[in-house]
Amino acid sequence: MDDRVQLRYDYGNFYASKSFYDAAKKRRVLWSWILEGDSEANSIERGWYGLQALPRSVLLHKDHRQLIQWPIEEVEQLRNGKVTLDNIEIESGTVLEISGITASQADVEVSFRISNVDGVELIDEGLLDPQFICIQNNASVNGAIGPFGLIVLASEDLTEQTVVFFRVFKGREKHVVLLCSDQSRSSLKTQVKDAIYGSFLDVDPNEEISLKTLIDHSIIESFGGKGKSCITARAYPTLAIFENSHVYVFNNGAKSVGVSSLSAWSMKNARFSHEGSSWLDSE
């Protein structure tokens, strides 16, 4: 990754962040706001504008070059009904549904492995904007390795879908991993921002590439490389809602990709506790 690339808390829809030190658990906690991506008229009709992201713990990576972010541990109290997939190979063109969870409100953690990184496309060293690269190489553009990852908030026929995916390129000195979040097909609504976000991910593709994605109806928060890069997005599905929402693991690259492990949970509703030490209580 080029040192000239500016590091951010989040490469998506994420602003007005504030942090504080939690002395009880000796951690730095980050809160942020998520903007709307539809029309002003829709916000007026709803009667509110914007949502709050899940709180994250913030740590300095051991190499002292970047921050690591991860949802605070209390969020895991909302997990319910775990399903797993382990040690499977995803061939080119595969779309595999993760069934047994409430896909509109879920937590998915997956680790991918690539057996051979030879023969991938060269990345233009002059392109330092990962979002621009993700727009050029969106989820519908097939490559040698990638796109592969998760399709979330998807209708059964994939008419609506938000895609969080990886691509691997060859740079001048090493391979480059790109993390993208593609909302270009997320909704049949017309007055919706069909954004595509992207970031470089400072990981070695010869090792496992991990992705954690939290889905909450219209919010998708993704954490690549165990929290090295984060992308938050909004989606406004009309078909892929509640029980009609689906989540898939997929590979549209030419080369097969392995899934070392995949764990997924339905997420219960949260309510804030005003008494006791717990931040989040589940209903």
Secondary structure, DSSP 8 states (H G I E B T S, - for coil): --TTS---S-SSS-EEEEEEEETTTTEEEEEEEE---B-HHHHHHHT---EE---EEEEE-TTSSSEEEEE-GGGGGGEEEEEEEEEEEE-TTEEEE--SS-TTEEEEEEEEE-S--TT--B--TT---HHHHHHHT-TTS--SS--EEEEEEE-TTSSSEEEEEEEEEE-SSSEEEEEEEEEEES-S-SSB---EEEEEE---TTS-EEEEEEEETTEEEEEETTTTEEEEEE---SSS-GGG-EEEEEE-SSS-EEEEEEEEEEE--EEE-SSSS-SEEE-
